[in-house]
Amino acid sequence: MTPQIPSELLPADGRFGSGPARIRDAAIDSLAGPGRHVLGTSHRQAPVRGLVGRVQEGLASLYDLPEGYEVVLGNGGSTLFWDAAICSLVEQRSAHGVFGEFSAKFAAASRRAPHLADPAVVEVPAGQVALPEATAEADVWAWAHNETSTGALAPIERIGDGLVVVDGTSAAGGVALDPSLVDVYYFAPQKCLGSDGGLWLALMSPAAIERIARLDSTERWIPESLSLQVAVENSRKQQTLNTPAIATLWLLAEQLDWMLAEGGLDFAARRSARSAAALYGWAEAKDVTTPFVAEPYRSPVVGTIDFSDEVDAASIAAMLRANGIVDTEPYRKLGRNQLRVGMYPSVEPSDVEALCDSIDWLLENS
């Protein structure tokens, strides 16, 4: 029989997924309220185009975008964006920092592209951080801001003289960023940005937009669905090539409004940092737990905690799930005896504290 954690120890909301992640109740209520009148309407007409504009303006405000930067969006998620970048952004060769599953996938996709030279790859074991090296032949420098699979946070800096292209999927909206240091900061909204999947968004510099237009004018074959030039042109009209998930747009707009009303990116980053301090402080104070990632690279939005051999983390995750605390399992391919905890801004820091208390109770009573 599964031990029943005392109700007074349980989090108020037991969702700790690293993606899809917790969506605030207020945003869902808004979707079921005024949002219901936008659902099921044409994405070429004013209500939905206005919603896209609201998202674009919200992101521009959240990041205080430099002059000339544009918010571009398209159908599909970050995985689709990798293929679009290979078609529409990488001119001859990309350089990658690989330190987990998702940073590796972009490099692998580039390696398979028949029209590109083999990418330059710097790879380190999971839990560490790697940036691409300055390689003369490269024209795109790519890595992940936050590696969702491991909970490792990388620095953002200019490298070489090509375009800096950073995957912000699990960092966007929860980690501070100087957008002037990147040419393309792309992400999906189902993590810090408190929405659902099926959409990619990108903050693009004038240099990136010029590169996209130039490659579009060459003889390179670029499928329409993977053309970033098509995405740029549609985004300027506040629309996407194909019908977007309108509910995703609505939830994203609501999350951006909430963040901006509470103080913007500084507010969101501080909120996740409080959760991270609670989780890592708890893990460091115990004999059977250790944060997987060493400082200074520990993520404030995705925490990974290793357990000693005498504790079966998979069993802990199963007992938590039976008590309504879900999605604390580690990334499936990592194969470690650990838990992974999403600490995005939608998660109350007090719920992370309650999660730690609940794990303590299970360790003592199972």
N, C-alpha and C positions, 0 to 999 in steps of 0.2 A: 504494500500500500504506500502511495506517495505521501510523504509528510506534508501536513497542511501548515503553511507559514501563518502565524497569527496575523489577523487582519490589520492590526495597528502598525505592523511593520511594513506592510505592502506599499508599493508606490501607488499614488492616485491614478496613474496611467502606466500600464505595464509594457508599453511598446518602446523597444530600444534598438530597432533595426537600423542597420547602416545603409539601407537603401533597398526597396522603398522604405521611407522613414515616416515617423509620426507626423500627421497633419493636425493642425490645431482645430479643436472643436468649433471655434468661432468662424474659421474659414469654411468649414463644412456647412455650418448653419447658414452662412452667407450664400453659398452655392445653392442650397435648397430654398433660400429666400429670393433675393433679387436676381441671383444668378440663373434661376430657373427660366427667366424670360429671355435669356440670351442663348441657352442651350437649344439646339435644334433649329438655329437660324443660319443664314448664309454667311460664310466667312468672307465674302466679297462686299458685304454691306457694312454700313456705318457702325452698328452695335459691336460687332466682333472686331472690325478694324480699329475702333476706338479702344477696345480691350487690349489689342496688341500694342497700340500706342501707349496705353497706360503702363504696360509692362516695360516697354522701351524707356519711357520717361522715368519709371521707378528705378530701373537698373542704372541709368545714367546718373541719377541723383545719389543712389546708394554708393556708387564708386567715384562720384565727382569726376566724371570722365574728362580727359583733356580735350581741347579743341580739335575737331576733325575726327575724333573717334566715333564709331557708329555701333549701335546694338543691332546685330543681325541674328535672325532666327530661322529655323527650318524644321521640316518634319524628320522624325527619327531622334535617336539619342546620341550620346557621345560615340558609340561604336560606329554609327553611320558617319559621324563627323570625321573620324579617322580616314575613312575611304574618300570622303569629299576632299579632305586636305591633300591626300595623295594625288587626287586628280587635279585639284584647282589651286594648290598652295605651294607644294614642293616643286621646285623647278628642275633640279637635277639630283640632289642628294640631301637627305636629312640626317641629323645627328641626335641621338637619344640618350637620356639618362634612364636606366631601367632598374627599378628597385621594388618590383612587385608585379602582380598579375596584370594590372591595367596599363601601367607604363610599358610593359613587355608587349602587349597586344598591338599598340601603335607601331612599335619598332618591327614587329613581325609582319604587319600589314604592309609597311613600306618595303620590307625585304622581298615580298612577293610581287611587287609592282613591276611589270616588264619594262616600263619606260623610264625607270629610275635606276641610278647606281645603288649598289648595296649600301645600306645606312651605316654610319659610324655609331657604334653602341658601346657605352660604358655601363657595365652591369655589376651590381653588388648583391650579396645575399639579402633575402627578405628581412625587413626590420631595420636595415640601414638606408642610406640616402645616396643617390648618385645624380650628378648633373652631367650633361654632355660636355665633352672636351672641345676646345676651340679647334675646329678642323677646317682647313682652308677651302676644301671642296664643298662644304655643306652650305646650304642656303636657308635651311630651317633648323632651329634648335628646339627640341621638344622634350618635355618631361611632365610629370604630374605634380601639382602643388601639394596634394594630399593623396597618398596611396591608400585607397579604401581597403584593400585586402590586408594591409599590415598595420595601419595606423601610424604611418611615418609621414612627417610634414617636411617638405623641402623648401629651401630658400628660393626667392625669385630674384634674378639678376640678369643683366645684359651679358650675352656671350657672343663673341665673334661679331660679324657685320651682317648676318642674315636676319631672318625673322625669328623672334622668340615666340614660340607657340606652346602654351601651357594648358594642361587639362585641369580645370578647376572644379570638376564635377562634385566632389565631396567637400570642397573648401569654400566654394562660392556662396557668399552670404553668411559665413561663419568665421572667416579668417581674414585678417587685415591684408590689403593689397594696394600697392602703388601701381595703378594701371599704366603709367608711363613706362614701366619696365618691361611690358609685354606688348607684342603686336597682335596676338590673338589669345584671348583667355576664354576658353569654351567650356561649357558645362551643360548638364541636364538638371531639371528642377526638382527631382524627387528626393533630395537630401536636405541640406540647410534651407533651401528655398521652399520647403513645406508644401510641395505640390505632388503631382503624379508624373509618370514618365511619358515618353512618346514625343519629345521635343528637344532640340538642341538650341542653345543660345550662345552667342559669342560677342565679346567686346573686341572690336577690330580697330587697329590704328590706320591712319592714311597709307602707310607703307604696305600694310597687308592688303588693303582694298586696291591699291595700285597693282600689286603683284597678281591678284585675282583677275583683274581686268586685262592685264597683259597676257596672262596665260590663256584666258578665254579667247583672245584675238588670234592665237596661233592655230596651227593645224592639229594640235593635240585633240584626240577624241575624248570628250567629257560628257558622260550621260547627263541628261537634264536633271535627274533627281540628285546627282552628285555634284552639280555645278554650283560653286559658291557665288559665281557671278549672278546666276538666277536667284539665289537666296538673297544677295545684296539688293538686287532690283526689286524683288517682292517685298523685302523688309522696308524699303523706302516708301512702299505703298501701304504699309501696315498690314501685310498679309503673308501667307506662305504659299509655296507652289501647289500643294495639295491641301485638302481640308485638315486643319489641325484639330487636336482634341480640345474643344472649347472649355471643358471642365478643368483641364490642366492649366490653361491660360488664366481662368478665373481664380483658381486657388493660388497660382503664382502671384497674380496682382494683389490678392488679399494679403499674402505673406509680405510682399514688398511694402504695402501700405502700413502694415503693423510695424515692421522694422523701422521704417522712416519716422513714424509717429513716436516711437520709443527712443529714437536717438541715432538711427542709422546703423552703419556697419560697426561702429564702435560699440553700440549697445549689444548687437548680436554676438560679436566676438567676445565681449566680456561675459555674456551669459554662458556661452559654451566653455569659456575658460574656468568659470566657477564649477561647472560640472566636472571638468577634467581634473581640477585640483582635488575635488572630493574623491574621484575614482583612483587617481594615482597615489594620493595620500593614504587612502585605505589600503591599497595593494602593497605599498612600501612598508606599512606598519605591521604586516602579518608575516608569519614564517612560511606560509604555504603559497604565497602569491608574489609575483614580480611583474612590473610593467615590461612588456616585450621589447619596446623601443626605448633606447637610451636617450637621455637629454643630449643636445637641445632639440631633438627631432621628434619628440612625442607630440602626437596630434591632439589638438583641443576638441576635435569633433568626432574622432573615431578612436576609441581606446581599446587596446589589446592587452589582456592580462594573462600571463602564463601561470599555471598551477604546478606545484611540485608533484612528483610521481605518485605520492600516496593519495592524491585527490584526483578523481576522474572528472575532468571538467565537462565532458559530454553528459555524464549523469547529473551534474549540477544544473546544466542547461535544460535537461529534460524535466527535472523537478521544478525548476523555475517556470517552465512552460505549463506544467500541470497546475501551477498556482496563478496562471494568468500573466506571467512576466515572460514576454516572447522575444525571439530573434536575438538572443545573446550568443548563439553558436558562432564559432570562428569561421573564417573564410574557408570554404570546403577544400580547396587545393593546397592550403598551407600545411595541413596535417599536424597541427600543434595541439598540445593539451592546454587549451586556453579558452577564454571567453572574449567576445568582441562586443563593444557597447557603443551604440550611436549616441552622441551627445550634442546633437544639432540644436540650434536655437529654440526649436519648438518643444524640446525636452526641458521640463522644469528641473533645475539643479537639485531641488529637494527630492525629486524622484530618483535621481542618481544616488543620493545619500540613502534613500530607502532601499534601493537595489542592493547596495553594499550591506545594509543591515539584514536584508533577507538572505543573502548568501552566507553571512555569518551564522544566522540561525540554522541554515541547512547544514553547514559544516559541523555544528555542535549537536545536531539532532537527527542525523541520518548516517 
